[in-house]
Amino acid sequence: MPINRRKIFTMGGVALAAAAGVGGVAANANASTGSSDLPDSAKFNLKSKSDRLFWKKPLHNGTIMQCFAFDNTNEQLYVMQRTDGTATTEGHLTITRLTFTGEITGHMYLKAFGHGIAFGVQPNGSDVTMWTEADSQSSNGSSARARVVCRFDWKDGATITKDDVELYEPIKDMYSASCSLDLEHNTIAVRCTVPDDDHMTTSLYDLDEFADKKFDNVLARVRPGIINTPGVSPQGYQQYGQHLYQIQGNAYDAPCDQENKDGSLEGNTKVSRINFNDESDNESHLTKAGYSLSYREPEGIGLVNVDGKPRLAMGFASSCPPKRLCNIYYKHDPAT
């Protein structure tokens, strides 16, 4: 599979070198969680106001969006959802490709890949490599979860299975796997459970090494449960430099067609941050982004370039079946 090995991150048409010592990550982590020496990096202000990228846009299927990832080079957004007409136990997923204004430009079907937790998009010129969860497993009627992560080339209109992709298992017998990309710092984060440990862990790797299946050099590892509120659903994650960001929350406890224009409905969506270098450096803040939407379930978090700088983006599902809608907001302030 052709992968561009140059560590280049394009922001608003400007190419930035991301080699170690220039902007890439060149640190070794202690094998235990919460102990690493990643280079200092900027962080997002989670208290800043939120702006809307687009709202109330349909996807290829009418199901709830699960997560999303941006191709900032080609200004495309990819949104993952469960495939229409299939059960959560089957793990069939649909990815819709959209413009930054929310217009659909393509789709793919992933057969038995997982639940749709998080994923990443790696542009190579006008081509795109997808990094996603894969090989869904379900037992006793439980919702499907992926066994490993994978990569494959985007092909509009295609239907693929695990036999069509390259599988990656960085931790033996890992389960409930997913991943996200930070192309500016050239890292891939892999979240999963591991044998004999009930805690979910997020491990950080150099993307080039990971692509070559060199898994020994774990840059950092944290247990994201530290920033999860009990009883509130975790809804996605995204790393940026030395920090891991998460979104958590539940849909409004109201009819799915009831708009919240007066703000009377109480949402519990929080955006959180944890430092890979120091788990005690963490924070969580309530967000009112998209508060007027009906239903309003947080679904995914990612990085979008606005005015040539990355912003932390948040996704929300809205409206009623059979046509749920997609909404994307982002924090106004860039990382500093």
VENSUL-V969933 format. One record per residue. N is the residue number from 1. RES is the residue in one small letter. PSI is psi as a letter, one per 30 degrees, with the letter a starting at -180 (* if undefined). NEAR is the number of other ideal C-beta (glycine too) atoms within 8 Angstrom. Layout:
N|RES|PSI|NEAR  N|RES|PSI|NEAR
This chain:
1|m|k|7  2|p|k|4  3|i|k|8  4|n|j|7  5|r|f|5  6|r|k|4  7|k|i|10  8|i|k|9  9|f|k|11  10|t|k|11  11|m|j|12  12|g|h|8  13|g|f|5  14|v|k|7  15|a|k|6  16|l|k|10  17|a|k|8  18|a|h|13  19|a|l|8  20|a|k|6  21|g|f|5  22|v|e|7  23|g|f|9  24|g|l|12  25|v|k|13  26|a|i|6  27|a|l|10  28|n|k|6  29|a|k|14  30|n|k|5  31|a|f|5  32|s|l|6  33|t|l|8  34|g|g|10  35|s|j|7  36|s|l|14  37|d|h|6  38|l|k|15  39|p|k|8  40|d|k|4  41|s|l|11  42|a|l|8  43|k|l|10  44|f|k|15  45|n|j|8  46|l|f|12  47|k|f|4  48|s|l|9  49|k|l|5  50|s|k|13  51|d|l|9  52|r|k|9  53|l|e|10  54|f|l|11  55|w|l|11  56|k|h|9  57|k|k|11  58|p|l|7  59|l|l|16  60|h|e|6  61|n|l|10  62|g|g|9  63|t|l|11  64|i|k|9  65|m|k|15  66|q|e|12  67|c|l|15  68|f|l|14  69|a|k|13  70|f|k|13  71|d|j|12  72|n|f|12  73|t|e|6  74|n|g|8  75|e|h|7  76|q|k|13  77|l|k|14  78|y|k|15  79|v|k|14  80|m|k|13  81|q|l|14  82|r|k|14  83|t|k|11  84|d|k|8  85|g|g|3  86|t|l|7  87|a|l|4  88|t|f|8  89|t|f|9  90|e|f|10  91|g|g|15  92|h|k|12  93|l|l|15  94|t|k|17  95|i|k|11  96|t|k|13  97|r|k|12  98|l|l|15  99|t|l|9  100|f|f|10  101|t|g|5  102|g|g|12  103|e|k|7  104|i|k|10  105|t|f|7  106|g|l|9  107|h|l|11  108|m|l|13  109|y|k|11  110|l|j|12  111|k|j|8  112|a|h|11  113|f|e|15  114|g|b|16  115|h|f|13  116|g|i|11  117|i|e|13  118|a|l|14  119|f|l|16  120|g|l|12  121|v|k|14  122|q|j|13  123|p|k|13  124|n|i|9  125|g|b|5  126|s|f|4  127|d|l|8  128|v|k|12  129|t|k|14  130|m|k|14  131|w|j|13  132|t|l|17  133|e|l|16  134|a|l|16  135|d|i|12  136|s|k|15  137|q|k|10  138|s|k|11  139|s|k|5  140|n|h|3  141|g|g|5  142|s|l|8  143|s|k|7  144|a|k|14  145|r|k|14  146|a|k|18  147|r|e|11  148|v|a|12  149|v|l|15  150|c|l|15  151|r|l|13  152|f|l|12  153|d|k|8  154|w|k|11  155|k|j|7  156|d|k|8  157|g|f|6  158|a|l|7  159|t|k|6  160|i|l|11  161|t|l|8  162|k|f|10  163|d|f|4  164|d|g|6  165|v|l|11  166|e|k|7  167|l|k|10  168|y|k|10  169|e|i|8  170|p|f|10  171|i|k|10  172|k|k|5  173|d|g|6  174|m|l|14  175|y|l|10  176|s|h|11  177|a|l|16  178|s|l|15  179|c|l|15  180|s|l|14  181|l|k|13  182|d|j|14  183|l|f|9  184|e|e|12  185|h|g|13  186|n|h|13  187|t|l|13  188|i|k|14  189|a|k|16  190|v|k|14  191|r|k|15  192|c|l|13  193|t|l|10  194|v|l|10  195|p|k|5  196|d|g|3  197|d|j|7  198|d|f|3  199|h|k|7  200|m|k|10  201|t|l|14  202|t|j|14  203|s|k|13  204|l|k|16  205|y|l|15  206|d|k|12  207|l|e|12  208|d|e|9  209|e|e|10  210|f|e|13  211|a|e|8  212|d|g|6  213|k|h|6  214|k|j|7  215|f|f|10  216|d|e|4  217|n|i|9  218|v|j|11  219|l|e|14  220|a|l|13  221|r|k|14  222|v|l|13  223|r|j|11  224|p|f|15  225|g|f|7  226|i|e|9  227|i|g|11  228|n|k|11  229|t|k|8  230|p|k|4  231|g|f|3  232|v|k|11  233|s|k|6  234|p|k|10  235|q|g|12  236|g|l|15  237|y|l|15  238|q|k|15  239|q|l|15  240|y|j|16  241|g|b|14  242|q|g|10  243|h|k|13  244|l|k|14  245|y|k|14  246|q|l|17  247|i|k|16  248|q|l|13  249|g|l|12  250|n|l|8  251|a|l|8  252|y|k|11  253|d|i|5  254|a|l|9  255|p|k|5  256|c|f|10  257|d|g|7  258|q|j|9  259|e|l|7  260|n|h|14  261|k|e|5  262|d|f|4  263|g|g|8  264|s|f|4  265|l|k|11  266|e|j|3  267|g|l|10  268|n|g|9  269|t|k|15  270|k|k|13  271|v|k|15  272|s|l|15  273|r|k|15  274|i|k|14  275|n|k|11  276|f|e|16  277|n|f|10  278|d|j|6  279|e|f|11  280|s|f|4  281|d|i|7  282|n|l|11  283|e|l|7  284|s|k|9  285|h|k|9  286|l|k|7  287|t|k|10  288|k|g|8  289|a|k|9  290|g|g|14  291|y|f|10  292|s|f|7  293|l|l|13  294|s|k|14  295|y|d|13  296|r|i|16  297|e|k|13  298|p|k|13  299|e|i|13  300|g|l|15  301|i|k|15  302|g|a|14  303|l|k|12  304|v|k|14  305|n|k|12  306|v|k|9  307|d|h|5  308|g|g|8  309|k|k|10  310|p|k|12  311|r|l|14  312|l|j|16  313|a|k|15  314|m|k|18  315|g|k|18  316|f|k|15  317|a|k|15  318|s|l|14  319|s|a|11  320|c|l|9  321|p|l|6  322|p|g|4  323|k|i|8  324|r|l|14  325|l|l|12  326|c|k|15  327|n|k|15  328|i|k|16  329|y|l|13  330|y|l|13  331|k|k|15  332|h|e|8  333|d|k|9  334|p|l|9  335|a|k|12  336|t|*|6
